[in-house]
Amino acid sequence: MPTPRFLTLDDVAEILNVSWSQAYALVRRRELIAIQIGGRGQWRVEVDELERFIQQKYAEARAGTAPLPEEPAEVPPGPDTRDDAPVETAPAGTAPRGRRRSR
């Protein structure tokens, strides 16, 4: 059987080891070129385009131009986030304030 020319976003996600949503975001941002087939949003990525994308990302990483993952900002502890601060608990059988209890 010949190698397929086009991949679905599920295939792309599996190859890149990312979620379908992340693969779709690459297409939406036009980082990864894809074509839409039919009217129901069936996206297809050519195998050569995926390879080009991967090589481009390697080139960016080697050149140091690839964005680094953002580190979460450290939030200094406030007065109520101390380890020794009392913890409020709701009495047994009651729902926490601000939330409705489902019946």
N, CA and C atoms as an extended XYZ file, in Angstrom:
309
Properties=species:S:1:pos:R:3:atomname:S:1:resname:S:1:resid:I:1 pbc="F F F"
N         0.860       -1.180        0.000 N   MET     1
C         0.000        0.000        0.000 CA  MET     1
C         0.901        1.236        0.000 C   MET     1
N         0.635        2.233       -0.854 N   PRO     2
C         1.471        3.428       -0.907 CA  PRO     2
C         1.289        4.282        0.353 C   PRO     2
N         2.306        5.073        0.651 N   THR     3
C         2.247        5.981        1.790 CA  THR     3
C         1.218        7.065        1.499 C   THR     3
N         0.326        7.355        2.455 N   PRO     4
C        -0.684        8.391        2.193 CA  PRO     4
C        -0.032        9.770        2.045 C   PRO     4
N        -0.614       10.599        1.196 N   ARG     5
C        -0.087       11.943        0.968 CA  ARG     5
C        -0.555       12.902        2.051 C   ARG     5
N        -1.763       12.693        2.570 N   PHE     6
C        -2.352       13.606        3.541 CA  PHE     6
C        -2.586       12.926        4.876 C   PHE     6
N        -2.510       13.730        5.932 N   LEU     7
C        -2.765       13.255        7.293 CA  LEU     7
C        -3.934       14.039        7.874 C   LEU     7
N        -4.702       13.391        8.730 N   THR     8
C        -5.746       14.095        9.467 CA  THR     8
C        -5.107       14.810       10.650 C   THR     8
N        -5.856       15.690       11.301 N   LEU     9
C        -5.325       16.351       12.495 CA  LEU     9
C        -5.102       15.348       13.623 C   LEU     9
N        -5.883       14.277       13.651 N   ASP    10
C        -5.634       13.212       14.630 CA  ASP    10
C        -4.263       12.582       14.386 C   ASP    10
N        -3.945       12.337       13.113 N   ASP    11
C        -2.636       11.771       12.768 CA  ASP    11
C        -1.518       12.727       13.165 C   ASP    11
N        -1.688       14.012       12.829 N   VAL    12
C        -0.675       15.021       13.155 CA  VAL    12
C        -0.471       15.091       14.663 C   VAL    12
N        -1.568       15.108       15.401 N   ALA    13
C        -1.487       15.174       16.860 CA  ALA    13
C        -0.719       13.975       17.413 C   ALA    13
N        -0.978       12.803       16.867 N   GLU    14
C        -0.287       11.596       17.327 CA  GLU    14
C         1.207       11.656       16.998 C   GLU    14
N         1.540       12.108       15.800 N   ILE    15
C         2.949       12.188       15.394 CA  ILE    15
C         3.709       13.183       16.255 C   ILE    15
N         3.086       14.340       16.522 N   LEU    16
C         3.739       15.371       17.326 CA  LEU    16
C         3.591       15.148       18.830 C   LEU    16
N         2.811       14.151       19.191 N   ASN    17
C         2.545       13.834       20.597 CA  ASN    17
C         1.928       15.031       21.325 C   ASN    17
N         0.904       15.610       20.687 N   VAL    18
C         0.145       16.713       21.262 CA  VAL    18
C        -1.336       16.367       21.146 C   VAL    18
N        -2.175       17.206       21.731 N   SER    19
C        -3.616       16.973       21.627 CA  SER    19
C        -4.133       17.440       20.268 C   SER    19
N        -5.338       17.017       19.929 N   TRP    20
C        -5.963       17.452       18.686 CA  TRP    20
C        -6.112       18.968       18.706 C   TRP    20
N        -6.486       19.525       19.844 N   SER    21
C        -6.666       20.976       19.968 CA  SER    21
C        -5.372       21.728       19.690 C   SER    21
N        -4.259       21.188       20.155 N   GLN    22
C        -2.977       21.838       19.904 CA  GLN    22
C        -2.617       21.767       18.418 C   GLN    22
N        -2.887       20.638       17.781 N   ALA    23
C        -2.634       20.511       16.344 CA  ALA    23
C        -3.508       21.497       15.575 C   ALA    23
N        -4.764       21.612       15.958 N   TYR    24
C        -5.675       22.548       15.305 CA  TYR    24
C        -5.212       23.992       15.509 C   TYR    24
N        -4.699       24.314       16.681 N   ALA    25
C        -4.193       25.661       16.949 CA  ALA    25
C        -3.012       25.988       16.035 C   ALA    25
N        -2.155       25.025       15.767 N   LEU    26
C        -1.040       25.242       14.832 CA  LEU    26
C        -1.567       25.595       13.442 C   LEU    26
N        -2.640       24.935       13.032 N   VAL    27
C        -3.246       25.206       11.729 CA  VAL    27
C        -3.912       26.585       11.745 C   VAL    27
N        -4.644       26.898       12.797 N   ARG    28
C        -5.316       28.200       12.900 CA  ARG    28
C        -4.322       29.354       12.864 C   ARG    28
N        -3.170       29.185       13.544 N   ARG    29
C        -2.143       30.228       13.569 CA  ARG    29
C        -1.287       30.229       12.302 C   ARG    29
N        -1.567       29.288       11.415 N   ARG    30
C        -0.852       29.126       10.143 CA  ARG    30
C         0.630       28.822       10.337 C   ARG    30
N         0.944       28.201       11.470 N   GLU    31
C         2.304       27.686       11.652 CA  GLU    31
C         2.466       26.393       10.871 C   GLU    31
N         1.372       25.661       10.777 N   LEU    32
C         1.332       24.409       10.035 CA  LEU    32
C         0.283       24.580        8.937 C   LEU    32
N         0.703       24.440        7.701 N   ILE    33
C        -0.195       24.671        6.566 CA  ILE    33
C        -1.055       23.430        6.345 C   ILE    33
N        -2.362       23.665        6.214 N   ALA    34
C        -3.316       22.577        6.006 CA  ALA    34
C        -4.375       23.044        5.017 C   ALA    34
N        -5.088       22.089        4.459 N   ILE    35
C        -6.201       22.414        3.572 CA  ILE    35
C        -7.471       21.858        4.193 C   ILE    35
N        -8.580       22.529        3.887 N   GLN    36
C        -9.865       22.085        4.401 CA  GLN    36
C       -10.618       21.379        3.285 C   GLN    36
N       -11.067       20.174        3.572 N   ILE    37
C       -11.789       19.356        2.606 CA  ILE    37
C       -13.247       19.286        3.042 C   ILE    37
N       -14.147       19.588        2.150 N   GLY    38
C       -15.565       19.506        2.477 CA  GLY    38
C       -16.008       20.663        3.356 C   GLY    38
N       -17.264       20.656        3.704 N   GLY    39
C       -17.842       21.753        4.465 CA  GLY    39
C       -17.880       21.543        5.959 C   GLY    39
N       -17.396       20.426        6.427 N   ARG    40
C       -17.501       20.136        7.858 CA  ARG    40
C       -16.178       20.275        8.589 C   ARG    40
N       -15.267       21.028        8.044 N   GLY    41
C       -14.021       21.280        8.744 CA  GLY    41
C       -13.068       20.103        8.786 C   GLY    41
N       -13.048       19.321        7.729 N   GLN    42
C       -12.122       18.196        7.658 CA  GLN    42
C       -10.766       18.712        7.185 C   GLN    42
N        -9.827       18.865        8.096 N   TRP    43
C        -8.513       19.396        7.759 CA  TRP    43
C        -7.561       18.278        7.385 C   TRP    43
N        -6.710       18.560        6.376 N   ARG    44
C        -5.694       17.601        5.954 CA  ARG    44
C        -4.352       18.324        5.855 C   ARG    44
N        -3.319       17.655        6.336 N   VAL    45
C        -1.966       18.190        6.306 CA  VAL    45
C        -1.137       17.268        5.436 C   VAL    45
N        -0.474       17.838        4.456 N   GLU    46
C         0.379       17.047        3.588 CA  GLU    46
C         1.599       16.584        4.384 C   GLU    46
N         2.007       15.353        4.175 N   VAL    47
C         3.138       14.773        4.903 CA  VAL    47
C         4.371       15.664        4.763 C   VAL    47
N         4.618       16.177        3.550 N   ASP    48
C         5.778       17.045        3.316 CA  ASP    48
C         5.687       18.338        4.126 C   ASP    48
N         4.472       18.879        4.296 N   GLU    49
C         4.292       20.097        5.096 CA  GLU    49
C         4.585       19.832        6.569 C   GLU    49
N         4.160       18.674        7.066 N   LEU    50
C         4.448       18.338        8.455 CA  LEU    50
C         5.948       18.198        8.660 C   LEU    50
N         6.627       17.564        7.722 N   GLU    51
C         8.078       17.412        7.822 CA  GLU    51
C         8.767       18.780        7.780 C   GLU    51
N         8.288       19.680        6.898 N   ARG    52
C         8.832       21.032        6.823 CA  ARG    52
C         8.656       21.760        8.156 C   ARG    52
N         7.463       21.623        8.744 N   PHE    53
C         7.175       22.244       10.036 CA  PHE    53
C         8.138       21.736       11.112 C   PHE    53
N         8.340       20.426       11.154 N   ILE    54
C         9.234       19.839       12.163 CA  ILE    54
C        10.657       20.345       11.957 C   ILE    54
N        11.129       20.364       10.713 N   GLN    55
C        12.479       20.850       10.436 CA  GLN    55
C        12.627       22.327       10.787 C   GLN    55
N        11.574       23.107       10.536 N   GLN    56
C        11.604       24.530       10.882 CA  GLN    56
C        11.722       24.705       12.401 C   GLN    56
N        10.999       23.910       13.146 N   LYS    57
C        11.057       24.007       14.608 CA  LYS    57
C        12.438       23.603       15.128 C   LYS    57
N        13.052       22.603       14.511 N   TYR    58
C        14.421       22.236       14.894 CA  TYR    58
C        15.386       23.377       14.577 C   TYR    58
N        15.218       24.004       13.416 N   ALA    59
C        16.098       25.118       13.033 CA  ALA    59
C        15.941       26.279       14.019 C   ALA    59
N        14.712       26.572       14.415 N   GLU    60
C        14.472       27.634       15.397 CA  GLU    60
C        15.114       27.295       16.733 C   GLU    60
N        15.025       26.050       17.129 N   ALA    61
C        15.613       25.628       18.404 CA  ALA    61
C        17.131       25.757       18.355 C   ALA    61
N        17.721       25.361       17.230 N   ARG    62
C        19.181       25.463       17.096 CA  ARG    62
C        19.638       26.919       17.091 C   ARG    62
N        18.861       27.796       16.465 N   ALA    63
C        19.219       29.210       16.370 CA  ALA    63
C        18.878       29.972       17.647 C   ALA    63
N        18.144       29.333       18.528 N   GLY    64
C        17.751       29.996       19.768 CA  GLY    64
C        16.618       30.973       19.592 C   GLY    64
N        15.868       30.856       18.495 N   THR    65
C        14.758       31.773       18.254 CA  THR    65
C        13.415       31.192       18.655 C   THR    65
N        13.400       29.937       19.053 N   ALA    66
C        12.139       29.317       19.465 CA  ALA    66
C        11.739       29.890       20.813 C   ALA    66
N        10.463       30.220       20.988 N   PRO    67
C        10.030       30.759       22.279 CA  PRO    67
C        10.173       29.704       23.368 C   PRO    67
N        10.668       30.126       24.510 N   LEU    68
C        10.802       29.219       25.639 CA  LEU    68
C         9.472       29.133       26.369 C   LEU    68
N         9.193       27.995       26.981 N   PRO    69
C         7.945       27.894       27.735 CA  PRO    69
C         7.976       28.883       28.892 C   PRO    69
N         6.843       29.521       29.121 N   GLU    70
C         6.767       30.479       30.211 CA  GLU    70
C         6.712       29.747       31.537 C   GLU    70
N         7.471       30.273       32.485 N   GLU    71
C         7.434       29.705       33.823 CA  GLU    71
C         6.346       30.417       34.605 C   GLU    71
N         5.624       29.676       35.432 N   PRO    72
C         4.561       30.328       36.195 CA  PRO    72
C         5.155       31.358       37.153 C   PRO    72
N         4.488       32.496       37.234 N   ALA    73
C         4.957       33.544       38.129 CA  ALA    73
C         4.734       33.109       39.572 C   ALA    73
N         5.715       33.384       40.403 N   GLU    74
C         5.566       33.044       41.810 CA  GLU    74
C         4.719       34.104       42.484 C   GLU    74
N         3.744       33.656       43.223 N   VAL    75
C         2.877       34.566       43.953 CA  VAL    75
C         3.298       34.523       45.409 C   VAL    75
N         3.704       35.680       45.955 N   PRO    76
C         4.102       35.659       47.365 CA  PRO    76
C         2.908       35.307       48.230 C   PRO    76
N         3.150       34.579       49.304 N   PRO    77
C         2.025       34.187       50.154 CA  PRO    77
C         1.380       35.406       50.785 C   PRO    77
N         0.064       35.435       50.746 N   GLY    78
C        -0.694       36.511       51.379 CA  GLY    78
C        -0.927       36.174       52.835 C   GLY    78
N        -1.626       37.044       53.538 N   PRO    79
C        -1.829       36.805       54.966 CA  PRO    79
C        -2.626       35.535       55.263 C   PRO    79
N        -3.506       35.113       54.340 N   ASP    80
C        -4.333       33.935       54.612 CA  ASP    80
C        -3.791       32.672       53.968 C   ASP    80
N        -2.606       32.730       53.343 N   THR    81
C        -2.074       31.543       52.687 CA  THR    81
C        -0.920       30.923       53.476 C   THR    81
N        -0.731       31.356       54.711 N   ARG    82
C         0.321       30.770       55.547 CA  ARG    82
C        -0.041       29.326       55.864 C   ARG    82
N         0.970       28.551       56.106 N   ASP    83
C         0.732       27.150       56.466 CA  ASP    83
C         0.002       27.024       57.797 C   ASP    83
N         0.187       28.003       58.679 N   ASP    84
C        -0.431       27.897       60.000 CA  ASP    84
C        -1.764       28.639       60.066 C   ASP    84
N        -2.269       29.180       58.936 N   ALA    85
C        -3.537       29.889       58.926 CA  ALA    85
C        -4.675       28.893       59.137 C   ALA    85
N        -5.690       29.306       59.898 N   PRO    86
C        -6.823       28.396       60.119 CA  PRO    86
C        -7.570       28.145       58.812 C   PRO    86
N        -8.053       26.939       58.644 N   VAL    87
C        -8.787       26.546       57.454 CA  VAL    87
C       -10.257       26.486       57.812 C   VAL    87
N       -11.078       27.215       57.026 N   GLU    88
C       -12.511       27.181       57.281 CA  GLU    88
C       -13.114       25.949       56.636 C   GLU    88
N       -13.936       25.260       57.364 N   THR    89
C       -14.634       24.104       56.814 CA  THR    89
C       -16.122       24.291       57.029 C   THR    89
N       -16.900       23.778       56.110 N   ALA    90
C       -18.354       23.854       56.222 CA  ALA    90
C       -18.834       22.739       57.136 C   ALA    90
N       -19.880       23.004       57.896 N   PRO    91
C       -20.434       21.941       58.739 CA  PRO    91
C       -20.864       20.755       57.885 C   PRO    91
N       -20.817       19.595       58.458 N   ALA    92
C       -21.183       18.375       57.733 CA  ALA    92
C       -22.597       18.496       57.185 C   ALA    92
N       -22.765       18.059       55.930 N   GLY    93
C       -24.086       18.057       55.314 CA  GLY    93
C       -24.463       19.369       54.656 C   GLY    93
N       -23.557       20.359       54.647 N   THR    94
C       -23.862       21.626       53.995 CA  THR    94
C       -22.940       21.807       52.806 C   THR    94
N       -23.414       22.579       51.853 N   ALA    95
C       -22.604       22.869       50.676 CA  ALA    95
C       -21.735       24.086       50.959 C   ALA    95
N       -20.570       24.166       50.351 N   PRO    96
C       -19.740       25.356       50.528 CA  PRO    96
C       -20.483       26.604       50.061 C   PRO    96
N       -20.200       27.745       50.687 N   ARG    97
C       -20.868       28.979       50.305 CA  ARG    97
C       -20.537       29.333       48.860 C   ARG    97
N       -21.544       29.902       48.165 N   GLY    98
C       -21.323       30.337       46.809 CA  GLY    98
C       -21.593       29.257       45.767 C   GLY    98
N       -21.890       28.083       46.206 N   ARG    99
C       -22.183       27.004       45.258 CA  ARG    99
C       -23.544       26.414       45.596 C   ARG    99
N       -24.255       26.097       44.561 N   ARG   100
C       -25.551       25.438       44.777 CA  ARG   100
C       -25.343       23.956       44.890 C   ARG   100
N       -26.126       23.372       45.686 N   ARG   101
C       -26.077       21.926       45.861 CA  ARG   101
C       -27.031       21.282       44.857 C   ARG   101
N       -26.557       20.283       44.127 N   SER   102
C       -27.434       19.606       43.170 CA  SER   102
C       -28.355       18.662       43.914 C   SER   102
N       -29.547       18.520       43.388 N   ARG   103
C       -30.532       17.659       44.075 CA  ARG   103
C       -30.711       16.375       43.370 C   ARG   103
